[in-house]
Amino acid sequence: AGNKGVLARLVGRLDQLQREVSGLHERVDHRAFSSDLNEAFRIIRRVEGVCNHVRSRPWRAPSRTRVMWSNS
């Protein structure tokens, strides 16, 4: 249940980041390269996709085996 709060905050921060990136071109006197803006939006979409995937999966406690291997 605690993870859902973390995801909600992350989604909120991603929305804020997307708004800031959208205004980037205006703030730098139209000198920002469109490839830089495209890359920023691509990263945002990728992270949003991961968040949506994680949010859609049913939560379950990690197995003891996965915890042991992930800590090494």
C-alpha positions as CSV (number, residue, x, y, z in Angstrom):
1,A,0.0,0.0,0.0
2,G,2.9,2.3,0.7
3,N,4.2,1.9,-2.8
4,K,1.0,3.3,-4.3
5,G,1.7,6.6,-2.4
6,V,5.3,6.6,-3.8
7,L,4.0,6.0,-7.3
8,A,1.4,8.8,-7.0
9,R,4.1,11.3,-5.9
10,L,6.3,10.1,-8.8
11,V,3.5,10.6,-11.3
12,G,2.9,14.1,-9.9
13,R,6.6,15.0,-10.2
14,L,6.6,13.6,-13.8
15,D,3.6,15.8,-14.7
16,Q,5.5,18.8,-13.3
17,L,8.7,17.8,-15.2
18,Q,6.7,17.5,-18.4
19,R,5.2,21.0,-18.0
20,E,8.7,22.4,-17.3
21,V,10.2,20.7,-20.3
22,S,7.3,21.9,-22.5
23,G,8.2,25.5,-21.6
24,L,11.9,25.0,-22.0
25,H,11.9,26.1,-25.6
26,E,10.3,29.4,-24.8
27,R,12.7,30.1,-21.8
28,V,15.8,29.7,-23.8
29,D,14.9,32.1,-26.6
30,H,14.1,29.3,-29.1
31,R,17.8,28.1,-29.0
32,A,17.0,24.7,-27.6
33,F,17.6,21.9,-30.0
34,S,14.4,20.0,-30.9
35,S,16.4,16.8,-30.5
36,D,17.0,17.7,-26.8
37,L,13.3,18.3,-26.2
38,N,12.4,15.1,-28.0
39,E,14.8,13.2,-25.9
40,A,13.4,14.7,-22.7
41,F,9.8,13.8,-23.7
42,R,11.0,10.3,-24.7
43,I,12.4,9.8,-21.2
44,I,9.3,11.1,-19.6
45,R,7.1,8.8,-21.6
46,R,9.4,5.8,-20.8
47,V,9.2,6.5,-17.1
48,E,5.4,7.0,-17.2
49,G,5.1,3.6,-19.0
50,V,7.1,1.9,-16.3
51,C,4.9,3.6,-13.6
52,N,1.8,2.5,-15.4
53,H,3.1,-1.0,-15.7
54,V,4.0,-1.2,-12.0
55,R,0.7,0.4,-11.0
56,S,-1.3,-2.2,-13.0
57,R,0.4,-5.2,-11.4
58,P,-1.1,-6.6,-8.3
59,W,1.1,-6.0,-5.3
60,R,2.7,-8.9,-3.6
61,A,5.4,-9.2,-1.0
62,P,8.7,-10.1,-2.4
63,S,9.7,-13.7,-2.0
64,R,12.5,-14.5,0.4
65,T,14.7,-15.9,-2.5
66,R,14.4,-12.6,-4.5
67,V,15.3,-10.6,-1.5
68,M,18.3,-12.7,-0.7
69,W,19.6,-12.5,-4.3
70,S,18.9,-8.8,-4.7
71,N,20.9,-7.9,-1.6
72,S,24.1,-9.6,-2.8
